[in-house]
Amino acid sequence: MIEHLKTGPILHRRKADLVYEFLREQIINGTYAPGQRMTLAELSQELGLSNMPVREALLKLEREGLVESEPHKGMRVVGLSAQTARDLFEIRCELEGLAAWRAARSADTALADDLTEINAEFAEAYERQDFTAMGVANWALHRRILQATGSDQLSRMLEDVWTGSARYRLGYQLIPGRASLTIAEHAELIEALRRRDPEAAREAARAHIRRAGEDLATILAENGL
């Protein structure tokens, strides 16, 4: 990624986008830790780029709440907190409940089959203790449901919330039994979608997100966050 940025004939706009994507993933996977300072000069030197695309990437990350500005010091990665986790998952609870309700109204066998396959991939990744693959499968499942709603507006709203909550996914590794519960909760949601039962799908989605958020907030609070 970094070498490509240094040597590739990329337009300025594309460079800013690539820097943003690279830094965002580094924040989400914990390479840049909560509270870590990210200075423009150091990042530009590390990536072998001018300040401008790096500055644009940092400003976009700031708008998304992943970094925050410190006067005369540059940016730093926003810390994790139990309260922020509660807020994000409360919002997700309502929006994903709506997404499940809408998806169930027009669900077909293909949707349920796709979700069953993705949930199996999540379970297989859990057996391997491959947390990266678990994260990929989990987001794929939730995005597949969102896709089935056909709502661009709901998609934009949920994508924003998912961006804020993505960096909390590493916390799931600290929650005993959470992955097994997730597999079961996904299965319950999928069954409601297969039956085309909007109310059951909404409640299953809301219960899943609510429990996951409560478990995560508890772990963060126990670790003083």
N, C-alpha and C positions, 0 to 999 in steps of 0.2 A: 504493500500500500504506500509506504513512505517513499520507496524507491521510484514507484510509478509517478508519484507527485513531483519528485525531483526531476525526472527525465522525460516524462511524457509530454507531447505537444498538446497541452490542454488549455482551453480558453479560460480566462480569469474567472468567469462565473462558475464554470465546472470545477475549477480548483477550490473555490470557496465551498461548494457543495461536497466535494470529496473530503476536505478537511473537517467539515461539520460531521459527516457520516463516520469518519475515523475517530474523532474525539468523542462523539456520542457513544459509540460502541465501547471505547476505552473506559468511559465513565460508568456505563451500565454493567460492564463485566468486572468492575472494581480495580482495573489497572490504575486509574486515577481515583484515589481513595477520597471518601467524604472529608471535606476540610482542606484537601490538598490545593496549594496555590498553583495557578496556571498563568504564567506571565507571557505577554505577547512576544517579547524578545526571545525567550527560551524556546517557545513553541515554534517560532519562525525559523530559528536556527536548527532545531531538531528535525523539522520537516523540509528544510532547505528551500523555503519559500519567502517571498516578500511579506511584509506585515499585513498588507491589505486583505488577501483572502483569509488569513488566519483571524484577523479582527472581525471580519464579517461572520465567520463561523462561530466565534465566541459570542457575538451579539445574538445570533440565532439561538445558541444554547442558553443564553441568559433569558431570552423571551420564553423559552420552554421550561424555565425553572430548574435547569440542571446545574448552572453555575450562577454565581452572584458577584457583583463588582465590589471591590474594597478600595476606597479612596487611596490613591498614591501607591497601591500595591498590586493592582491588576485584578484578575478573576480568581475565584476559588470554587471548588466543587461544593455544591450545597450539601449540608449534612443530612443524614437520615434521621427521622424522628417518628415516634409512635403516633403522635398527633397528626402529622402529615399523612402517614399511612392510613389512619382511620378516615381522614377526609377524602383521600383519593378512592379508597375502596367503598366508601359510602356512595360517592358519585357513580363509581363503576356499577355498584349494586343496582341502582335505579336505571341507568342507561342500558346495561346488559340485560336486565329484566325486560325492558321494552324491546330490545333487539330480539330476544328469544320469543317474546309474544308475537312480534311481527313475523318472524321467520316461521313460526308454527302455523300461521294462518295460510301460508302458501307452500309449506314443506312438501317434499316428495321423497320417495324412497332413496333417491340418489343422495340427498342431503344427509339423511340418517346413516347411510352406508359410508359416505365420506367421513363423517364424524367418528363412526365406529373404528374405521381404519386409522384415523389420526390418534384416537385414544389408545389403540393398541400400540402405536409407535411410541407414545408417551410411556406406556407401561414397560415396553421393551427397553427404552432408554433408562428407566428407573432401575430395572434389573441390572443394567450395566453400570449404574451409578454415573451415567453420563448426563450431568446437569445442563450442559449446553444444549444437547439434543432434546432434553425434557423441555427446556424453555422454548425451543423452536416449535416443538409439537404443540405445546400449550397455546402459544400465540396463534398457530395455524388453525387450531380448533375454534378459538374464539373469533378469529377473522372470518372463518368459513360461515359461521352463524351470521355474522354481521353482513357478509356478502349476500346472504339469502334474504335480507330485509329489503334490498333494492333501494335503500335510502342513502343518498349522498350526504345529506345533512347530518344524519345520525352517525354516519361513518366519520365525518370530520370531527364531530364532538368526541367520539370515543377514541379516535386516534390521538387526540390531544391528551386525553386522560391516560391512555396507555403509555404515552411517552413519559409522563410523570411517574407512573408506577413501575415502569420496566426495570429501573435500577434497584427496586426492592426485591426483584426475583431471587437474588442471591440469598436473601434472608430465609427463603423456604428450605434451604439446606439445613438450617438450624432447628427446624420444627419436626420433632419426632412423629412419624406416622402421617405427615401432611400429604405426601405423594400418594399413598394408598387411598386416603380419603378423597383426594382429587380425582383419581381414576373412578371411584364409585360415584362421586357426584357428577362427573361428566356422563357416566353411563345413565344415571337417572334423567339427566337433561336430554340426552339423545333419545331415550325411550319416549319422553313426552313429545319431542319433535316428531318422532316416527308415528305417534298416534294422532298427530296434528291437533294437540290439545294446548291452545295458547295460554290458558291460565296455569296449567301444570308446568309448562315450559318456563313461564315467567317466574313462578315460585322456585323452581329448581335452580334457575340461573341466579336469582337473588340469594337463595340460601347458600349456594356454592361460593359466591363472591363475599358474602357477609362472613361466613365461617373462616375463609382464607384470610380476610382482612383482620378479623379478631385474633386469629392465631399469630399473624405476623406482628400486629401491634403489641401483643403480650410479650413476644420474644424480644422485640426492640426495647420495651419498657424494662424488662428484666435485665437487659444489658446497658441500662442507663441512658437510653436514647429517647 
